[in-house]
Structure formats: structure tokens, C-alpha cells
């Protein structure tokens, strides 16, 4: 019997309700047909749910628990209360024999989720507060829960899926992209480092494609998301409502057999030659040198993109990816990412990067240090040092069930 906790129709905001979002590289307006920047990190002051609705909705449709991120005006950016409520619902549904699988999706037509509320993180960092660390602690616990969820976890990765949006989707067991998907970890552009298990995911992409994506922050479409191991299936966006309806009564594996299509050609497989050669270099400086000297225009473009990012973020990201490439569980890498995130919160580049891209929008960050050569190995290693027993992130061991919410 269906147990509807809240009408699912309330999650869909009309196109007119989609207002501006902050985009790295420019500001787009509320036309849902506008092409999105490859480096979008959405945020809008004061944007909540659709109308007066809560920012995240929970329904049980037939045998499927449905989570709808409901901040379409903010590209469904995650807040701390949203993370806590999602974790609570997943813990409850894991124990409910009437719920056979879970579906997560985003309200509106622009994306599943553009990440965390980076303006709030900026303000917290400036104030020297602890709210961001508390948010990340619960967010990374949620990421681990998703990865170990005992039931099929279906993520509709339609539209923009970046940062924290990757964390609530790409660790799931059934990941669906569409022709509109733009999937990325663009943190180096705001003086941060890939988190939410992003280093774990990207380190396992073919060859050194994940290193390329992490350092440049480039977004990928459906075909390359599947190629990189960030998604499993491609379904036309127009068919998502039908797919969602069928999931109420049928297992995800059965439904996807009828809806999945070939995603079409990607770009990354054909670029593996220069990607694997250039990103195998020992340092970011040498990576840039190889990219500039390769001769392929795409390699030169990648070098120019990398050089615009935070030098400290680039070096810490490369070190994090190489640590994450060693065999080991997601939880190990989340603990490491938590250390790095907390250290980044106290460093100047995160505040400066968000200021330049989101607050003042001058797109001219003043990184400190400003040059790769000025970021020492000792400074990089400092990001990975333990935080101390009281501050470390504690997660269940791989294979151990997370605590009920």
C-alpha cells in the first residue's frame, strides 16, 4: 500500500520559479534552456524550497522511498539540515521491509544538486566558526551510508551534478545520467579540494582521467560520466517521469532494462594518450609543462585551466588523489578528506575563491601563495596531518552498518 508522506507534485517548481544562480565564469538567468557553464557551483542567497515547501521532501511510492531535493532556485544546493534529514530517512527506510529501494532526484529542470552552500561556508570561514566542519562531518557520514546502503539506491543525475551532488549520487548502486547531465568536482576553482568521496571516485577512473578532471574541475556529460565510473546508465531526460512512476512497483534493474539507452560518444577515451602521459608527472608544475608542450590544443587548454586554479588546492588535490589511488575503502578517503577540508577552512584561498566567484563575482581571485613554486611540500603535508582524537571524523568500518538515525 502506498504511504504518501507528502505530495510529490509539490517538488516540481514551474520554470518561472527558477531564478538566477551563481556560475563560475558568469551569471546565467532563469531560462531553463540556457546551456550551463562547465564549472557551475550553484548558490543563491535565501533560496529555500519551492514556495513554502521544505527544502527536501520524502515520500514512499509503492515500494520505493523517494527523496526530492527541493531548492530549485539554488540548484538544490545542500544545507546541513537537509543532510541530517536525508540521513535520517535512509536509516529508517533501511529497516523498513516495505521499502525495497530508494530514489533520489532534484526538483526543477536544472539539476540534481550543484553542491553545498558555499556562501555559508565562506561566511563561516571568515568568522572562524565551526559550522562548516560540523556540516562536512555529517555530510561525509551520509556519503558513507549511501555507499553501503543495503537496498538499491537509484540516483537520477539529470542536469547539474557537482560537488556535494556527486556525494549523494555517485556512491549509489544505480546511477542514472541523461543527455543534460553535467557532472563535476570543481573545487580547485574556489580554493578547495575535492571532497564527499570525490578523491576516491576520481582515483578509480580509467588511467589518469580522474586526475585531469580533479585539477581542471571540468564537467563531463553522460557518456564520459559512465566511462569514468561516475554513472551506470543513460536514460533520456523526457522519460524520467515514466521511469520514476514504474519504480514504485518494479525493481530498478528491471525498469532500467527498458529505459536505458546508449549515451553516445564521449571525449575522454579519445584523449587518454595525452591525459595519461601528462598527468603521470610527479608534480603539478611538471604536469602543466607537459600539457603545454604536448601539441594537442585540448592539452594546452587544460594547462591554461589548471593555471587559473588555486596553487595550494592543486598541489593538495594531486597528493590526495595519489593517496586515494591505493586500494582501500571509501571510508579511509572520507576521513582524509575531512582533515583536508578542515585545514582548507582555515587557509586563505577558500574564502578568497568564493569571494571572487560567488560574492563579488570579479572572477579574479588573489591566491596565496600565487605561484605553484611557492607552495612547499611541507605545507601540502600539513593538510593531511591528523586533527587530534576529538576532531577526527569517525565512520563505521567498511561492511559495518551505520548507526540508525
C-alpha positions in Angstrom: 0.0 0.0 0.0 1.3 3.4 -0.9 2.2 5.6 2.1 2.5 9.1 0.8 4.1 11.4 3.4 3.9 14.5 1.2 2.6 15.0 -2.3 5.4 14.5 -4.7 4.0 17.0 -7.2 5.0 19.8 -4.8 8.6 19.2 -5.6 8.3 20.4 -9.2 8.8 24.1 -9.5 7.5 25.9 -12.6 10.1 27.2 -14.9 9.3 30.8 -13.9 10.4 30.0 -10.3 13.9 29.2 -11.5 15.8 32.4 -10.8 19.5 33.2 -11.2 22.3 31.0 -9.9 25.9 31.9 -9.5 28.0 30.2 -12.1 31.8 30.1 -12.1 32.7 32.2 -15.1 29.5 34.1 -15.5 25.9 34.6 -14.2 23.1 32.8 -16.1 19.5 33.8 -15.9 16.4 31.8 -15.3 15.8 30.3 -18.7 15.9 26.5 -18.3 17.1 26.1 -21.9 20.3 28.1 -21.3 23.4 26.0 -21.5 25.1 25.7 -18.2 28.7 26.5 -17.5 31.0 23.5 -17.2 32.1 24.9 -13.9 28.8 25.6 -12.2 28.7 25.8 -8.4 25.2 26.9 -7.6 24.1 29.1 -4.8 21.5 31.8 -4.2 21.0 33.8 -1.0 17.9 32.8 0.8 16.7 30.2 -1.7 14.7 27.5 0.0 12.2 25.0 -1.2 9.6 25.5 -3.9 7.3 28.2 -2.5 6.9 27.4 1.3 7.7 23.8 0.8 10.6 22.2 2.8 14.0 22.0 1.2 13.9 18.2 1.0 10.8 16.1 0.5 10.2 12.4 1.4 7.6 10.1 0.0 7.1 6.4 -0.1 5.6 5.4 -3.5 4.7 1.8 -3.6 7.9 0.0 -2.6 10.2 3.0 -3.3 11.3 5.6 -0.9 11.6 8.9 -2.8 13.9 11.8 -1.8 13.4 15.1 -3.6 16.0 17.8 -3.1 13.6 20.8 -3.2 15.7 24.0 -3.6 15.4 24.6 -7.4 16.2 28.3 -7.2 19.6 27.3 -5.6 20.1 24.3 -7.9 19.1 22.1 -4.9 22.3 23.1 -3.0 22.7 21.1 0.2 22.4 22.6 3.7 23.2 20.9 7.0 19.5 20.3 7.9 18.9 18.7 4.5 21.8 16.3 5.1 20.6 15.3 8.5 17.0 14.7 7.2 18.2 12.6 4.3 20.4 10.5 6.6 17.5 10.0 9.0 15.2 8.9 6.2 17.8 6.5 4.8 18.4 4.9 8.2 14.6 4.5 8.7 14.0 3.0 5.3 16.9 0.6 5.6 15.0 -1.0 8.4 11.5 -0.9 6.8 10.7 -4.1 5.0 8.0 -2.3 2.9 10.7 -0.1 1.3 12.6 -2.2 -1.3 14.6 0.6 -2.9 15.3 4.3 -2.7 15.3 7.1 -5.3 16.9 10.5 -5.1 16.1 13.3 -7.5 16.2 17.1 -7.8 13.3 19.5 -8.1 13.2 21.7 -11.2 14.7 21.2 -14.5 18.3 22.4 -14.0 20.0 19.7 -11.9 20.0 17.1 -9.2 22.3 19.2 -6.9 25.1 21.8 -7.5 26.8 21.1 -4.2 26.9 22.5 -0.8 26.0 26.1 0.2 29.4 27.6 -0.4 28.4 31.1 0.5 27.5 29.8 4.0 30.9 28.1 4.1 32.6 31.3 3.1 30.9 33.3 5.8 31.7 30.7 8.4 35.3 30.6 7.4 35.6 34.4 7.6 34.1 34.3 11.1 36.3 31.5 12.3 33.3 29.3 13.2 32.9 25.6 13.3 29.6 25.2 11.4 31.3 24.1 8.2 33.3 21.3 9.9 30.1 20.1 11.6 28.3 20.1 8.2 31.1 18.2 6.5 31.2 15.6 9.3 27.5 14.8 8.8 27.7 15.1 5.0 30.6 12.6 4.8 28.8 10.2 7.1 25.8 10.4 4.7 28.1 9.7 1.7 29.4 6.6 3.5 25.8 5.5 4.2 24.9 5.9 0.6 27.9 3.8 -0.5 27.0 1.0 1.9 23.2 1.2 1.6 21.7 -2.3 1.9 19.0 -1.7 -0.7 19.1 -0.4 -4.3 19.8 3.4 -4.2 18.8 5.0 -7.5 20.2 8.5 -8.2 18.7 10.5 -11.1 21.8 12.6 -12.1 19.9 14.8 -14.5 21.4 18.2 -15.3 24.0 19.8 -13.0 25.5 17.3 -10.5 28.6 18.8 -8.8 30.4 18.7 -5.5 28.0 17.6 -2.8 25.6 16.5 -5.5 28.2 13.9 -6.6 28.4 12.8 -3.0 24.7 12.0 -2.7 24.5 10.2 -6.1 27.7 8.7 -7.4 28.2 6.5 -4.4 24.9 4.9 -5.0 24.3 1.5 -6.5 22.2 2.6 -9.5 23.3 5.9 -11.1 21.4 7.3 -14.0 22.5 10.2 -16.2 20.8 11.9 -19.1 21.8 13.9 -22.2 21.5 17.0 -19.9 23.9 15.8 -17.3 27.0 17.8 -16.3 29.0 16.0 -13.6 32.0 17.6 -12.0 34.2 18.2 -8.9 35.1 21.9 -9.5 36.6 22.6 -6.1 40.1 23.8 -7.2 38.4 26.8 -8.7 37.3 28.1 -5.3 40.4 27.3 -3.3 39.1 24.0 -2.0 39.8 20.3 -2.7 37.5 17.5 -4.0 35.6 16.0 -1.1 32.4 13.9 -0.4 34.5 10.9 -1.5 35.4 12.6 -4.8 39.1 11.7 -4.5 38.1 8.0 -4.1 35.9 8.1 -7.2 38.2 10.0 -9.4 41.2 8.0 -8.4 39.4 4.9 -9.8 38.6 6.4 -13.2 40.4 4.9 -16.2 44.1 5.8 -16.5 44.7 9.3 -15.2 41.4 10.8 -16.4 40.3 11.4 -12.8 43.4 13.5 -12.1 42.6 15.6 -15.2 39.0 16.2 -14.0 40.1 17.0 -10.4 42.8 19.5 -11.3 40.8 21.3 -14.1 37.4 21.0 -12.5 36.0 20.1 -15.9 32.4 18.8 -16.2 31.6 15.7 -18.2 28.4 14.6 -20.0 26.6 11.3 -19.9 29.0 9.2 -21.9 32.1 10.3 -20.1 30.4 10.0 -16.7 29.7 6.4 -17.5 33.2 5.9 -18.8 34.7 7.4 -15.6 32.7 5.2 -13.4 30.6 8.0 -12.0 27.3 6.7 -13.5 25.9 3.4 -14.7 23.0 4.1 -17.1 21.8 6.8 -19.5 18.1 7.5 -19.8 16.6 10.3 -22.0 15.5 13.1 -19.7 12.0 13.1 -21.2 11.5 9.6 -19.9 12.5 10.2 -16.3 8.8 10.7 -15.1 7.8 7.4 -16.6 10.9 5.7 -15.1 10.1 7.2 -11.7 6.5 6.0 -11.9 7.5 2.4 -12.7 10.0 2.3 -9.9 7.0 2.4 -7.5 6.1 -1.1 -8.4 9.1 -2.7 -10.1 12.8 -3.3 -9.2 15.3 -0.8 -10.6 17.2 -3.4 -12.5 14.0 -4.5 -14.3 12.9 -0.9 -15.1 16.3 0.2 -16.4 16.4 -2.7 -18.9 13.5 -1.0 -20.6 14.7 2.7 -20.3 18.5 2.7 -20.6 20.0 3.8 -23.9 23.5 4.2 -25.3 24.8 7.6 -24.2 26.5 8.4 -27.5 30.2 9.3 -28.0 32.2 10.9 -25.2 35.5 12.8 -25.4 37.8 11.4 -22.7 38.6 7.9 -24.1 40.0 9.5 -27.2 42.2 11.9 -25.1 43.7 9.2 -23.0 47.0 9.4 -24.8 47.9 12.9 -23.7 46.0 12.7 -20.5 47.8 9.6 -19.2 51.2 10.9 -20.3 50.9 14.5 -19.0 49.2 13.7 -15.6 51.7 10.9 -14.8 54.3 13.6 -14.0 55.4 13.8 -10.3 54.4 17.4 -9.7 51.7 19.9 -10.8 54.4 22.1 -12.3 55.6 19.2 -14.5 52.0 18.3 -15.4 51.5 21.8 -16.7 54.8 21.8 -18.5 53.9 18.5 -20.3 50.4 19.8 -21.1 51.8 23.0 -22.7 54.4 21.1 -24.7 52.2 18.3 -25.9 50.9 20.0 -29.0 47.2 18.9 -28.8 45.0 22.1 -28.4 42.9 20.3 -25.8 46.1 19.7 -23.7 47.1 23.4 -23.9 43.5 24.4 -22.9 43.8 22.1 -19.9 47.1 23.7 -18.9 45.6 27.1 -19.0 42.6 26.0 -17.0 44.8 24.4 -14.3 46.9 27.6 -14.1 43.9 29.6 -13.2 43.2 27.5 -10.1 44.4 27.8 -6.5 48.1 26.6 -6.5 47.7 25.2 -3.0 44.4 23.5 -3.9 46.1 21.9 -7.0 49.0 20.5 -5.0 46.8 19.2 -2.2 44.4 17.7 -4.7 47.1 15.8 -6.6 48.5 14.5 -3.3 45.0 13.4 -2.1 44.3 11.6 -5.4 47.6 9.7 -5.2 46.8 8.6 -1.7 43.3 7.6 -2.7 44.5 5.5 -5.6 45.9 2.9 -3.1 43.5 0.0 -2.6 41.2 0.8 0.3 37.6 1.6 1.3 35.8 4.8 0.7 35.7 5.5 4.5 39.5 5.8 4.6 39.4 8.5 1.9 36.5 10.4 3.6 38.5 10.6 6.8 41.4 12.0 4.9 39.2 14.4 3.0 37.7 15.7 6.3 41.2 16.5 7.5 41.9 18.4 4.3 38.6 20.2 4.3 39.1 21.4 7.9 42.6 22.7 7.0 41.3 24.4 3.9 38.7 26.2 6.1 41.5 27.9 8.0 43.5 28.8 4.8 43.1 32.0 2.8 42.3 30.5 -0.6 38.8 29.1 0.2 37.5 32.5 1.4 39.2 34.3 -1.5 38.0 31.8 -4.1 34.3 32.0 -3.0 34.6 35.8 -2.8 35.9 36.0 -6.4 33.5 33.6 -7.9 30.3 34.0 -5.9 30.3 37.0 -3.5 32.0 39.8 -5.5 32.0 37.9 -8.9 35.1 39.7 -10.1 36.5 36.3 -11.3 39.9 37.5 -10.3 41.0 35.5 -7.2 44.2 36.6 -5.5 45.6 33.2 -4.4 48.1 33.0 -1.6 50.6 31.7 -2.4 50.1 32.9 -6.0 52.5 30.6 -7.7 52.9 26.8 -7.7 56.6 27.1 -6.9 55.8 28.8 -3.7 53.6 26.0 -2.3 56.0 23.9 -0.3 55.8 20.1 0.3 55.7 20.8 4.0 52.6 22.9 3.5 50.9 20.2 1.4 51.7 17.6 4.1 50.2 19.8 6.8 46.7 19.3 5.2 46.9 15.6 5.8 48.1 15.6 9.4 45.7 14.1 12.0 43.3 16.6 13.6 43.5 15.1 17.0 41.3 12.4 18.7 38.5 14.8 19.5 38.2 16.3 16.0 38.7 13.3 13.7 35.9 12.0 11.6 34.6 8.6 12.9 32.9 6.3 10.4 31.8 2.7 10.6 34.3 0.3 9.2 33.6 -1.0 5.7 31.0 -3.7 5.9 29.7 -2.4 9.2 26.2 -1.0 9.2 25.9 2.7 10.0 24.0 3.6 13.2 20.3 4.3 12.8 19.4 8.0 12.7 
